[in-house]
Amino acid sequence: MESYYQSNDHQFELFQGDAIECLNNMSTQFDMIFADPPYFLSRGYSLKINGEWKSFEKGEWDRVTSLNNINDFNRRWLSACRNVLKNDGTIWVSGTYHNIFSVATCLVELGFKVLNIIVWQKSDAKPTLSRSYFNFTTEYLVWARKSEKIPHYFNCEMMEQINGGVRMGDVWRIPFVASWEMKQGKHPTQKPLRLLYRIIISSTREGELILDPFAGSCTTGIAANLLGRRFVGIDQSKKFLDYAIKRKHEIEDENVANAMFKKMAENPEEVMVIVNHARSVLYRKMIEMGICYFRAGDSKGSLLVTPGFERLQYVLLHTNGENAQLFKLKTKGHFQIWTQETLQQYGFNPRNANYYVVFHFDASKPIEIKKHVNLHEHKNTFRSKIRPLSDFMGIK
Ligand SMILES: C[S@@+](CC[C@H](N)C(=O)[O-])C[C@H]1O[C@@H](n2cnc3c(N)ncnc32)[C@H](O)[C@@H]1O
């Protein structure tokens, strides 16, 4: 079978055509499959809701058919996917109530073992037009492995780290697609990179091969390549695949790729780290006491609390960019304002200010930093800052 597109780095290959036909002609075995199939939402006409005409049309490929047709289609493409999935591989399928029950039933009938049903809650969902039911804010992801008996890969530790040290649950609050991911065009049902990022880092290792049989604009492929995974995508539409190729070209620019990686990893819900420089004597004393402090505000005594402060869960101490050590705060997002005198009572010797922001952390359990970060910046090395935890974890 001839590919529609193969990138120069051989990490991104596309096939144009019907998913089932293409899959039946493939001999490659994949480590993981992500599928965002038709949800069957499009009715071919507009609905009048609260006096406003609204079209839910996604395309001919998404046209509502009978329940039997939907079940038959789901069984056929899932069966074709099963043939190209490694025995220890996993499959993710997205959907809404329109298709997801059929998908889950077919998966079980075909011999897959369902691992989780993830609820993706769109943290920035717009109000549903109709006032006849609750607001729609969620989609579902069924995650299943090929075999009942053969173990699958799950990076539980990484998920725990990006979730502030506690086991990640099955409700994910992630915002909808943002403008920075649509600079090359727009797909009517494009998925956010942040969603694919979490799926990929949780269930694959670097260098592995991922398939998306309903690839569209290839959000899966873009996230996969940014994370050092290889990608194969199928879509019936040349228009969507050409948009995907533009997206791949976009990340061939290293600066764009780095910026996009950062945005993709920076989940607005992510836990944050307060990064604090301390002179070496003070650094040792802070670790001994499990207390980190810095001056509150400017000379006029104001305290500027920036967004993300409420998600603070770690403190990173360093001395002029060296000896970085990461610790968990005793209470999430919790800080106190202490006077100079209070700090003195704890054996510190603060100077130059009356008030200090104080954090209490668990010094008995330093957390391993997995990524080398240059803290010795040209400017402002000594100023405390808030950074996402992913900056210090080797996410790949
Ligand atoms: C829900 S969209 C996927 C969007 C994609 N996740 C993204 O982020 O851009 C489903 C895609 O499946 C394609 N499609 C639908 N039926 C297909 C079929 N039988 N074979 C191949 N592609 C199909 C459509 O063209 C559409 O782009």
The ligand as an SDF file (V2000), in Angstrom:
LIG
                    3D

 27 29  0  0  0  0  0  0  0  0999 V2000
  -13.5940   12.8300   14.6820 C   0  0  0  0  0  0  0  0  0  0  0  0
  -12.6140   13.1170   13.3100 S   0  0  0  0  0  0  0  0  0  0  0  0
  -10.9600   12.9720   13.9010 C   0  0  0  0  0  0  0  0  0  0  0  0
  -10.3450   14.2840   14.2970 C   0  0  0  0  0  0  0  0  0  0  0  0
   -8.9350   14.1520   14.8040 C   0  0  0  0  0  0  0  0  0  0  0  0
   -8.8740   13.4700   16.0780 N   0  0  0  0  0  0  0  0  0  0  0  0
   -8.2530   15.5110   14.9320 C   0  0  0  0  0  0  0  0  0  0  0  0
   -7.8140   15.8790   16.0470 O   0  0  0  0  0  0  0  0  0  0  0  0
   -8.1770   16.2130   13.9370 O   0  0  0  0  0  0  0  0  0  0  0  0
  -12.8840   11.6890   12.4080 C   0  0  0  0  0  0  0  0  0  0  0  0
  -12.1550   11.6080   11.0860 C   0  0  0  0  0  0  0  0  0  0  0  0
  -12.4000   10.3360   10.5360 O   0  0  0  0  0  0  0  0  0  0  0  0
  -12.4610   10.4380    9.1310 C   0  0  0  0  0  0  0  0  0  0  0  0
  -13.2490    9.2720    8.6950 N   0  0  0  0  0  0  0  0  0  0  0  0
  -14.5690    9.0350    8.9040 C   0  0  0  0  0  0  0  0  0  0  0  0
  -14.9170    7.8380    8.4260 N   0  0  0  0  0  0  0  0  0  0  0  0
  -13.7880    7.2820    7.9080 C   0  0  0  0  0  0  0  0  0  0  0  0
  -13.4820    6.0440    7.2950 C   0  0  0  0  0  0  0  0  0  0  0  0
  -14.4030    5.1190    7.0890 N   0  0  0  0  0  0  0  0  0  0  0  0
  -12.2190    5.8330    6.8950 N   0  0  0  0  0  0  0  0  0  0  0  0
  -11.2490    6.7580    7.0860 C   0  0  0  0  0  0  0  0  0  0  0  0
  -11.4880    7.9500    7.6570 N   0  0  0  0  0  0  0  0  0  0  0  0
  -12.7280    8.2090    8.0750 C   0  0  0  0  0  0  0  0  0  0  0  0
  -13.0810   11.7930    8.8700 C   0  0  0  0  0  0  0  0  0  0  0  0
  -12.6610   12.2920    7.6190 O   0  0  0  0  0  0  0  0  0  0  0  0
  -12.5810   12.6260   10.0500 C   0  0  0  0  0  0  0  0  0  0  0  0
  -11.4620   13.3990    9.7030 O   0  0  0  0  0  0  0  0  0  0  0  0
  1  2  1  0
  2  3  1  0
  2 10  1  0
  3  4  1  0
  4  5  1  0
  5  6  1  0
  5  7  1  0
  7  8  2  0
  7  9  1  0
 10 11  1  0
 11 12  1  0
 11 26  1  0
 12 13  1  0
 13 14  1  0
 13 24  1  0
 14 15  1  0
 14 23  1  0
 15 16  2  0
 16 17  1  0
 17 18  1  0
 17 23  2  0
 18 19  1  0
 18 20  2  0
 20 21  1  0
 21 22  2  0
 22 23  1  0
 24 25  1  0
 24 26  1  0
 26 27  1  0
M  CHG  2   2   1   9  -1
M  END
$$$$
